Amino acid sequence: MGGLLAQAQQMQAQLMAATDELATERVQGTAASGLVTATVTGTGELVSLDIRPEAVDPADGETLGDMVVAAIRDATGNATALAAERMGPLAGLGGGDPFGGAPGASGPAGFQ
């Protein structure tokens, strides 16, 4: 039984190290042919948002909002794919969702 506990602790340490490494990675997502670019960490934290001037239409703020949401969704989707790739076999240990979301959720709250 002690060997199983030691193995579980080792796997938990590996999972924590992989999560820490993902937190230093940067992943981008874009919308509207690059007019809006979101950058997130490998764990899904939004770190920057670039909006090109030609994306801004003072008469249509809703479209800009949609582009921002789409870019963030793209970026968090890319972060989820990176996490799955990096965590590989560790993902099945109950900690495979780097965003800590509910079952079936993908990405940070509000960006499924």
BAVOLUM-169670 format. One record per residue: residue in three letters; chain; z, x, y negated of N, C-alpha, C in turn. Coordinates in pm, 1 decimal. Layout:
N
(rec "ala","A",(Z,X,Y),(Z,X,Y),(Z,X,Y))
...
This chain:
112
(rec "met","A",(0.0,82.0,118.6),(0.0,0.0,0.0),(0.0,86.7,-125.5))
(rec "gly","A",(69.0,201.5,-119.4),(74.5,291.8,-234.0),(-61.9,348.3,-267.9))
(rec "gly","A",(-143.6,373.8,-166.2),(-278.6,425.3,-190.2),(-365.5,324.5,-262.1))
(rec "leu","A",(-349.0,199.2,-228.3),(-425.4,92.9,-293.7),(-385.7,80.6,-440.4))
(rec "leu","A",(-256.4,92.0,-467.4),(-208.2,85.8,-605.4),(-261.3,204.2,-686.0))
(rec "ala","A",(-259.7,322.1,-627.5),(-311.5,441.1,-696.0),(-460.0,425.9,-724.8))
(rec "gln","A",(-534.2,370.5,-629.1),(-677.6,349.4,-648.7),(-702.2,248.4,-761.1))
(rec "ala","A",(-623.4,142.7,-764.4),(-638.0,42.0,-869.7),(-606.1,102.1,-1006.1))
(rec "gln","A",(-503.8,186.1,-1013.7),(-468.6,250.6,-1140.2),(-578.7,346.0,-1185.6))
(rec "gln","A",(-639.5,416.2,-1090.4),(-749.1,507.3,-1124.0),(-869.4,428.0,-1176.5))
(rec "met","A",(-901.3,317.7,-1112.1),(-1013.3,234.9,-1157.1),(-984.9,176.5,-1295.0))
(rec "gln","A",(-860.3,137.2,-1319.0),(-823.7,84.1,-1450.3),(-840.5,192.5,-1556.9))
(rec "ala","A",(-801.4,314.4,-1526.7),(-817.6,425.2,-1621.3),(-965.3,451.2,-1648.7))
(rec "gln","A",(-1048.5,443.2,-1544.9),(-1192.4,462.4,-1562.9),(-1251.3,352.0,-1650.3))
(rec "leu","A",(-1205.8,230.2,-1629.8),(-1252.9,117.3,-1709.4),(-1213.2,134.3,-1855.9))
(rec "met","A",(-1090.3,176.7,-1879.7),(-1043.6,199.5,-2017.3),(-1124.6,310.9,-2083.3))
(rec "ala","A",(-1153.2,418.2,-2009.8),(-1232.1,528.6,-2065.1),(-1373.3,482.1,-2098.5))
(rec "ala","A",(-1432.3,401.5,-2011.0),(-1567.3,350.4,-2036.5),(-1568.0,259.0,-2158.5))
(rec "thr","A",(-1465.3,177.0,-2174.0),(-1455.6,88.8,-2290.1),(-1438.6,169.8,-2418.1))
(rec "asp","A",(-1356.1,274.0,-2413.8),(-1338.2,361.4,-2530.6),(-1469.4,428.0,-2569.1))
(rec "glu","A",(-1545.4,470.3,-2469.0),(-1675.0,533.6,-2495.5),(-1771.6,433.2,-2558.9))
(rec "leu","A",(-1772.2,311.1,-2508.1),(-1859.3,207.8,-2564.7),(-1825.9,180.1,-2711.1))
(rec "ala","A",(-1699.2,191.5,-2746.3),(-1658.0,164.3,-2884.4),(-1719.0,263.9,-2982.5))
(rec "thr","A",(-1761.9,379.9,-2933.4),(-1822.4,480.4,-3022.2),(-1974.2,468.9,-3028.9))
(rec "glu","A",(-2032.5,392.5,-2938.1),(-2178.0,374.2,-2935.8),(-2220.3,276.1,-3044.8))
(rec "arg","A",(-2344.0,288.2,-3090.5),(-2400.0,195.1,-3188.9),(-2528.0,135.9,-3131.6))
(rec "val","A",(-2543.0,4.6,-3145.4),(-2658.6,-67.9,-3094.3),(-2708.9,-158.2,-3206.3))
(rec "gln","A",(-2841.4,-171.7,-3216.7),(-2898.7,-255.2,-3322.1),(-2968.2,-377.4,-3264.9))
(rec "gly","A",(-2978.0,-476.4,-3350.0),(-3055.6,-596.1,-3321.7),(-3128.2,-634.2,-3449.1))
(rec "thr","A",(-3244.8,-694.6,-3434.1),(-3323.7,-730.4,-3552.3),(-3368.4,-875.7,-3545.3))
(rec "ala","A",(-3410.8,-924.5,-3660.2),(-3468.2,-1058.9,-3669.6),(-3576.9,-1055.7,-3775.1))
(rec "ala","A",(-3668.3,-1149.7,-3764.4),(-3776.2,-1166.3,-3862.3),(-3853.2,-1036.7,-3882.4))
(rec "ser","A",(-3897.2,-979.2,-3772.0),(-3978.9,-856.7,-3774.3),(-3912.3,-743.7,-3851.5))
(rec "gly","A",(-3781.0,-732.1,-3837.3),(-3708.9,-622.2,-3899.4),(-3658.7,-648.1,-4040.0))
(rec "leu","A",(-3674.9,-769.9,-4090.4),(-3623.3,-799.7,-4224.3),(-3470.3,-797.9,-4227.3))
(rec "val","A",(-3408.8,-828.5,-4114.2),(-3263.2,-824.7,-4102.6),(-3229.0,-741.0,-3979.9))
(rec "thr","A",(-3140.6,-642.5,-3999.3),(-3097.1,-556.3,-3889.9),(-2945.3,-555.3,-3884.7))
(rec "ala","A",(-2891.1,-585.0,-3767.6),(-2746.5,-580.5,-3745.7),(-2715.9,-462.1,-3655.3))
(rec "thr","A",(-2607.9,-392.1,-3685.2),(-2562.1,-282.0,-3601.1),(-2421.7,-315.7,-3552.8))
(rec "val","A",(-2402.3,-305.3,-3421.1),(-2271.8,-331.1,-3360.8),(-2232.7,-211.8,-3275.0))
(rec "thr","A",(-2103.7,-203.7,-3244.4),(-2059.0,-102.8,-3149.5),(-2095.6,-149.6,-3009.3))
(rec "gly","A",(-2079.6,-61.8,-2912.8),(-2104.7,-98.4,-2774.4),(-2009.9,-204.7,-2723.2))
(rec "thr","A",(-1901.0,-228.9,-2796.1),(-1807.4,-335.3,-2759.2),(-1828.9,-461.6,-2841.0))
(rec "gly","A",(-1934.3,-463.8,-2923.9),(-1972.2,-585.1,-2995.2),(-1918.3,-601.3,-3135.7))
(rec "glu","A",(-1850.3,-500.7,-3188.7),(-1796.4,-511.4,-3324.9),(-1907.6,-486.5,-3426.0))
(rec "leu","A",(-1927.5,-580.6,-3516.8),(-2028.7,-566.3,-3620.9),(-1986.2,-455.6,-3716.9))
(rec "val","A",(-2073.9,-354.4,-3735.5),(-2039.8,-243.7,-3825.3),(-2129.0,-238.6,-3948.2))
(rec "ser","A",(-2248.8,-296.1,-3940.3),(-2332.6,-301.8,-4059.8),(-2438.4,-410.5,-4045.1))
(rec "leu","A",(-2485.7,-454.7,-4161.0),(-2589.2,-556.8,-4166.8),(-2682.5,-518.8,-4280.6))
(rec "asp","A",(-2809.3,-498.6,-4249.2),(-2907.6,-459.2,-4349.6),(-3005.2,-574.7,-4369.9))
(rec "ile","A",(-3016.6,-619.0,-4493.6),(-3108.4,-727.7,-4527.9),(-3208.3,-672.0,-4628.0))
(rec "arg","A",(-3334.2,-669.8,-4589.2),(-3437.8,-619.5,-4679.9),(-3459.6,-720.1,-4792.4))
(rec "pro","A",(-3489.3,-671.5,-4911.8),(-3503.7,-760.7,-5027.6),(-3603.3,-874.1,-5006.1))
(rec "glu","A",(-3711.3,-847.6,-4934.7),(-3812.0,-952.0,-4914.8),(-3763.8,-1064.8,-4823.1))
(rec "ala","A",(-3647.0,-1047.0,-4758.4),(-3590.7,-1152.9,-4674.5),(-3517.4,-1257.6,-4757.6))
(rec "val","A",(-3487.5,-1223.9,-4881.4),(-3406.7,-1311.8,-4965.8),(-3496.0,-1405.4,-5046.6))
(rec "asp","A",(-3480.0,-1534.2,-5022.0),(-3549.0,-1637.7,-5098.9),(-3439.9,-1724.4,-5161.1))
(rec "pro","A",(-3418.3,-1712.0,-5292.6),(-3310.3,-1787.1,-5356.7),(-3317.5,-1937.7,-5332.1))
(rec "ala","A",(-3435.0,-1988.3,-5304.2),(-3450.5,-2131.7,-5281.5),(-3423.5,-2171.7,-5136.5))
(rec "asp","A",(-3403.6,-2072.1,-5047.9),(-3389.3,-2103.5,-4905.5),(-3284.6,-2013.2,-4840.3))
(rec "gly","A",(-3160.1,-2035.5,-4872.8),(-3051.2,-1956.9,-4814.6),(-3029.9,-1984.3,-4667.1))
(rec "glu","A",(-3065.9,-2103.7,-4622.5),(-3045.6,-2139.6,-4482.0),(-3127.1,-2049.7,-4389.1))
(rec "thr","A",(-3250.0,-2020.2,-4427.2),(-3334.1,-1933.7,-4343.6),(-3274.5,-1794.0,-4334.7))
(rec "leu","A",(-3224.4,-1742.0,-4445.0),(-3160.3,-1610.5,-4442.0),(-3039.5,-1613.1,-4349.4))
(rec "gly","A",(-2960.9,-1718.2,-4357.5),(-2846.7,-1731.5,-4267.5),(-2889.3,-1732.2,-4121.9))
(rec "asp","A",(-2996.9,-1803.2,-4091.8),(-3048.8,-1806.6,-3954.9),(-3093.4,-1667.9,-3909.3))
(rec "met","A",(-3156.2,-1592.0,-3999.8),(-3200.8,-1456.8,-3965.1),(-3081.6,-1365.2,-3938.1))
(rec "val","A",(-2976.3,-1378.9,-4017.5),(-2855.8,-1297.5,-3997.3),(-2794.3,-1328.1,-3861.1))
(rec "val","A",(-2779.7,-1455.6,-3829.8),(-2723.5,-1494.9,-3700.4),(-2810.4,-1442.4,-3586.6))
(rec "ala","A",(-2941.8,-1453.8,-3598.9),(-3032.5,-1406.5,-3493.7),(-3021.0,-1255.4,-3474.5))
(rec "ala","A",(-3010.4,-1180.1,-3582.8),(-2998.0,-1034.5,-3572.0),(-2866.5,-996.2,-3504.8))
(rec "ile","A",(-2758.9,-1065.4,-3539.7),(-2629.0,-1036.1,-3477.9),(-2631.0,-1073.0,-3330.5))
(rec "arg","A",(-2691.2,-1185.0,-3296.8),(-2703.0,-1223.0,-3155.0),(-2784.0,-1119.8,-3077.2))
(rec "asp","A",(-2892.2,-1072.4,-3136.9),(-2974.7,-970.9,-3072.0),(-2893.6,-843.4,-3049.9))
(rec "ala","A",(-2820.4,-801.8,-3151.6),(-2740.6,-679.7,-3140.9),(-2630.3,-693.6,-3036.2))
(rec "thr","A",(-2558.5,-807.2,-3036.2),(-2451.9,-823.9,-2938.2),(-2507.8,-838.5,-2796.9))
(rec "gly","A",(-2626.0,-896.6,-2784.5),(-2691.9,-901.4,-2653.6),(-2725.9,-762.1,-2604.3))
(rec "asn","A",(-2774.0,-677.6,-2695.5),(-2803.4,-539.2,-2659.4),(-2675.8,-463.9,-2623.3))
(rec "ala","A",(-2565.8,-493.3,-2692.5),(-2437.4,-430.0,-2661.1),(-2387.9,-473.5,-2523.5))
(rec "thr","A",(-2406.3,-600.1,-2491.4),(-2366.6,-650.2,-2360.0),(-2446.1,-580.9,-2249.9))
(rec "ala","A",(-2576.4,-562.8,-2272.4),(-2660.6,-493.5,-2174.4),(-2617.0,-348.2,-2159.2))
(rec "leu","A",(-2585.3,-283.0,-2270.6),(-2538.5,-144.5,-2265.2),(-2407.5,-135.5,-2188.1))
(rec "ala","A",(-2316.3,-228.7,-2214.4),(-2187.9,-228.7,-2144.4),(-2207.9,-247.5,-1994.4))
(rec "ala","A",(-2296.0,-337.7,-1956.2),(-2322.1,-361.0,-1813.8),(-2379.7,-236.0,-1748.9))
(rec "glu","A",(-2468.7,-169.2,-1821.4),(-2529.9,-46.5,-1769.5),(-2426.3,64.9,-1755.3))
(rec "arg","A",(-2343.8,83.3,-1856.7),(-2246.3,192.4,-1856.5),(-2130.6,168.0,-1760.7))
(rec "met","A",(-2089.0,42.6,-1749.7),(-1973.4,14.1,-1666.3),(-2010.6,-1.7,-1519.9))
(rec "gly","A",(-2135.7,-37.0,-1494.4),(-2185.9,-45.4,-1358.3),(-2087.1,-105.2,-1260.6))
(rec "pro","A",(-2046.4,-27.0,-1161.2),(-1958.1,-80.3,-1057.6),(-1819.7,-119.2,-1109.6))
(rec "leu","A",(-1780.0,-68.9,-1225.4),(-1649.3,-105.3,-1280.6),(-1648.2,-247.5,-1332.8))
(rec "ala","A",(-1765.6,-303.2,-1361.4),(-1774.7,-436.5,-1421.6),(-1716.4,-544.8,-1332.2))
(rec "gly","A",(-1713.7,-524.3,-1203.6),(-1661.8,-624.1,-1111.6),(-1511.0,-622.5,-1096.8))
(rec "leu","A",(-1441.0,-544.1,-1177.8),(-1296.5,-531.7,-1163.7),(-1217.9,-630.5,-1248.1))
(rec "gly","A",(-1286.8,-729.1,-1303.9),(-1215.9,-825.5,-1386.0),(-1214.6,-786.0,-1532.1))
(rec "gly","A",(-1275.9,-674.5,-1565.5),(-1279.4,-630.8,-1703.8),(-1420.5,-605.7,-1748.7))
(rec "gly","A",(-1516.8,-669.1,-1684.3),(-1656.5,-642.4,-1713.4),(-1705.2,-694.0,-1846.7))
(rec "asp","A",(-1633.9,-787.7,-1907.3),(-1676.2,-839.4,-2036.8),(-1608.9,-758.6,-2146.2))
(rec "pro","A",(-1683.2,-667.5,-2211.5),(-1621.0,-583.3,-2312.6),(-1575.3,-661.7,-2434.3))
(rec "phe","A",(-1618.7,-788.2,-2445.7),(-1582.2,-869.0,-2560.4),(-1459.1,-954.3,-2532.2))
(rec "gly","A",(-1410.9,-953.6,-2408.1),(-1291.6,-1028.9,-2374.3),(-1308.1,-1179.2,-2386.4))
(rec "gly","A",(-1430.4,-1226.9,-2374.5),(-1457.4,-1369.1,-2391.4),(-1420.2,-1449.3,-2269.2))
(rec "ala","A",(-1429.0,-1578.2,-2284.1),(-1401.9,-1669.0,-2174.1),(-1514.8,-1659.2,-2072.2))
(rec "pro","A",(-1489.4,-1701.3,-1949.3),(-1596.8,-1699.7,-1850.2),(-1718.9,-1774.0,-1901.7))
(rec "gly","A",(-1833.7,-1711.7,-1889.9),(-1957.1,-1771.8,-1936.6),(-1991.4,-1735.0,-2079.1))
(rec "ala","A",(-1898.4,-1674.5,-2150.4),(-1924.9,-1633.4,-2288.5),(-1996.6,-1500.3,-2288.4))
(rec "ser","A",(-2078.8,-1479.0,-2388.7),(-2144.2,-1349.5,-2402.2),(-2138.8,-1309.8,-2548.0))
(rec "gly","A",(-2067.3,-1207.2,-2576.9),(-2055.8,-1160.3,-2714.1),(-1929.0,-1210.2,-2779.4))
(rec "pro","A",(-1905.4,-1162.1,-2901.0),(-1784.8,-1201.1,-2972.4),(-1781.8,-1351.2,-2997.9))
(rec "ala","A",(-1665.6,-1403.9,-3020.4),(-1650.3,-1547.0,-3045.4),(-1745.9,-1593.0,-3153.7))
(rec "gly","A",(-1813.4,-1701.1,-3127.1),(-1906.0,-1756.3,-3224.9),(-2047.3,-1703.9,-3211.7))
(rec "phe","A",(-2069.8,-1607.2,-3125.2),(-2203.7,-1550.5,-3110.1),(-2246.0,-1553.4,-2964.9))
(rec "gln","A",(-2240.5,-1671.4,-2902.7),(-2283.3,-1682.6,-2764.1),(-2431.9,-1699.7,-2756.5))
